Amino acid sequence: MFLGEDLLAYLVLAFGGALFVGNLLAVVRPPAAQLDESNLERAPVARSLFFSGLGFVAALWALASLVSG
């Protein structure tokens, strides 16, 4: 198979990890940027925590799939 048999699990692990870390950091440490009409002062907390949890579950599932063989 192209790029190995575990390509899908590695992709889910990468995207899930990025979703988890990115949304969690958006809540914990918002960017210090110029505020105007198009930028929010803070990330929406409920949505960011939901997507962070979703990314954690996806990354954990992919990691379990890779470890179990």
N, C-alpha and C positions, 0 to 999 in steps of 0.2 A: 504494500500500500504506500501511497505517496506520503513521505515524511513520517512514516511509522504507523503502527497500529493504534497507538494511544493519542493520536493527534487531537481528537475531539475532547478528550479528558484534559489535555494540556491547555487547550484553548479556553475551556470552561474554567479551569483553575486560574488562568491569567486574567480573564475578564471578570470573574467573580472577586478575585483579590483586588483588582483595580476599582471595582464598584464599591467594595467594602471600605477600602482605605480612602478613596477620594471623597465619598459622601461623609464619612466619619470626620475627616479633616475639615470639610466645609462647615461642619457644625462646631467643632472644637476650636478651630483657628480660622476665622473668615479672612479673606484677603484684604489687605490694606490698600485699597485702590481709590481713585477719585470717584466720588459719588455724584451721580446725575440721575436723570429720569430713567435711564435704561438699566442701571445697576441697582441691585437690592443691597440694603444695609447688612442683612444676614440671610443665610440660606433658610428655606422653609424647614423647620426642625422635624416635623412629623414625617414629611416626605423623604427627607435625607436619612433619617433613622430607619425608615422602612426599606429603602433601597440599600442601605448599608447592611441590614439584616439579610436581605435577599442575596446580596453578594457574598456574605459570610456563609450562608447555607450552600450556595453554588460551589464556592471554593472548597468547603469541607466535603461535600459530596464528591467532587472531582478528585480530591486528595484520597478519600477512602476508596474510590474506584481504582486509582493508580496503585495504591498499596496492596489492595486485595488481589490484584493481578488481572 
